[in-house]
Amino acid sequence: MTAGANAAQRRVEPLGRHHDRDAFACGEPALDLYLKRQASQDVKRRVAAVFVLVGDKPETIAGFYTLSAHAMAFGALPAAVAAKLPRYPEIPTLLLGRLARDLGFRGQGIGELLLFDALKRALGSSRTVGAFAVVVDAMNEKAAQFYLSYGFQPVSDRPSRLLLPMATIERILPQLCG
């Protein structure tokens, strides 16, 4: 369950001007377009933090993900999860809004490495600003299966919405990254 050796030597950093967004192609037009045209604006407006996995050159983007503050309706939580929480109308979470790997980096564990970095970053953030879980909206069944394989759980308000509690992340992250 650990990312491949090639991926392990790469670094994740905030999206910067020097990163070549135009060369990025993951095969999903909406994600390609987001990185090329919207990501920098989201960072400037502070609606999303965008992180990139640097490829072989400092400007090459092997993959990226976004994190944003989010709130979930209490009633949408799985019953077993909700039973352990106060009954606030909304529960604070972090949204893993987008995650994509460039086609040129297939088979190198990039998606896994990006997910692990996002979970680690989210867990650290939740210790400073409260967030109960990481939430993701899977784009398709393949993406949903990817997240489910790491312990994400379905949420009742949308079939593609999945969540992973911070307590679970704290427990499994050393195993995933070790």
N, C-alpha and C positions, 0 to 999 in steps of 0.2 A: 503493500500500500504506500510505498514512498515513491516520490518522483524520481525519474531517471537521472543517471549521473550527469549527462549533458545539461539537463535543466537545473540540477542542484548548484552548478557553478555560475549561474546567471543571477542577476540582481533585479529586484523590483524597486521602482522609484516613482515619485510623482511625475505625471505628464509634464513635459517642459517644451519650450520652443524648439529645442534642438532635435526633438524626436521626429522622425519622418513618418508622419501620419498618412501621407498620400500613398506610400508604398505598401501599407497594411492591407491585407485581403484575407478574410477568414472564410469566405464563401457564403456568408449571410449578409445580403445587401444592407439590411437595416443596421447591423452592427458596424459594417465598414463605413457607412455614411455617418453614423453617430461619431465615430472616432475622427473622421476627416472634417466634419462640419460643425459638430455641436459640442464635443467634449471640452474644448478650451473655453467656450462660453459658459458651460456648466460650472467649471472650476472658478472662473472669474466671478460668477454670480453666487458662488458658494452653495449650489444646489446639489452638487456631487463632487466627491473627491475621485480623481481618475489616477490609477496607478498602472504603470507599464512594466512589463518584463523585458529587459534589454536583451537584444539578440547578440550576434557576434561583433557588431560595431555599436558604439555608444548611441547612435541615432536610430538603430534598427529596433522596431517594436516586434517582439516575438508573440506578445499577447497583452491583454489589458483587462482590467475590471474597474467597476465603480462601486463606491460605498456612499450611502446617504442616510441621514436620520429618517426614521419612519415610525409610524404608530399603527398598531393593529387593533381592530375592534375586539374586545374581550370575548364576545360571543363567537368569533371565528376560530378561536383557539381549540385544539383538540381537547376533549373533556379531561383526559388524564393530566394534561399540561395546565389547564385552567384551574383545576382543583387545588393546585399548589400556590396560586397567586391571589393577591387581593382583587376584589371585584371592581377595579377601576373601569370606566367606560372604554378606555384605550390603554394598551400596554406598549411602552416604548421598545422599539426594536431598531436594528440597522438593516437597511435594504442593500443586498448585493444585486445591484440593478442590471449590470451587464458583465459578461465574462466571455472573452473570445481569444482564440489562438490563431495566429497567422498560418495559412495553409503550408507555407514553406517550412514550418516547424512541427509538422505532424509526427506522431510516434515518439516524441521526446518527453512526454510527461508534463507538457506545458500547462494544460488545463488543470491538472492536479496541483501543480506547483502554485498556480494562480489562486486556486481555491484555498490551499493551505495558508498562503500569505494573507488572503482576505480574512480568513477565520482568525488568524493570529492577531491581525490588526484590529479586528472587531472586538475580540476579547480584551485587548489592551485598552481600547476606547471605553468599553463598558465598565472598566474600573474607575474611570474619571467621570464619565457621564452615563447615567443608568441606561442600560439597554438589556432587555431580557433575552433576546434571541436574534439570530440572523435570519432574514426572510429573503426568499428568492422567487421570482416568477419564471419558471422554466419555459423556454420558447417552443419546445416540442417534446415528444415522448423520449427521444434519445437524451436530451438535456435533463429531463425529469429523472430518468434512470441513473444518470451520472450523480445527481445530488442525492437521490435515495440511497445509493450505494455507500454514501458517507454518513448516513443516519438522519438525513432530513426527513421530516414528517409532513404528510399532506395537511392542509388547512381547509376548514369547511367552506369558506366563502368563495373560493375559486379552485377548480381542479388543478390548475398549473402552479398554484402557490404552495410553497413548501417552507418549513421553518426548522431551525436547529437551535435549541436553547443554549445559552452561554454555559450553563453548568455541564452540558454534554460536550461542548467544545473544549472546555477546560479539562475534562476527563480524557478525551480522545486525542487532542492535539499532540501531546508528547509521543503517542504511538504512531500517529500519521507522519510526523516530521522526523521521527527518530530513525 
